[in-house]
Amino acid sequence: MSLLNCVNREIGRFGSSVTITQQGESVSTRAFLEPLRYRNKIYIGGEYRPLGALRREKYLYVGKPDHRLIEDESVIEMQGSRYIVKRRETYFVKDTPIYEWAILVPYGEQREDEYDTDTTGD
């Protein structure tokens, strides 16, 4: 069995049901989606948030490679929660795409890293 078939089988077997919406189309598939814990956030520039600050939680998505995601456009819905793709990559072995990897944030909320850095004006 090829590596691609093995990964696709395991995502289909153990992944959660998700809906991907992008470019006006929706598709149902299976994927892994989990919160990134503090130990993982050091790799993506996250940090603990003080009380009263904006939310900074991020989520890891791993799905089948036949559903390529689009940064800042693809919306993932799982169990009534919606997330938007902030960063994505396709993992390849040789020239074969094996799985789609992405960092997601809750959809529709203003986030600290989306503020303009220079709002003082001269």
Secondary structure as UniProt FT lines:
FT   HELIX           3..14
FT   STRAND          16..22
FT   TURN            23..24
FT   STRAND          25..35
FT   HELIX           38..41
FT   TURN            42..45
FT   TURN            51..52
FT   STRAND          59..63
FT   TURN            65..66
FT   TURN            71..73
FT   STRAND          75..78
FT   TURN            79..80
FT   STRAND          81..93
FT   TURN            94..95
FT   STRAND          96..106
FT   TURN            107..108
FT   HELIX           112..114
//
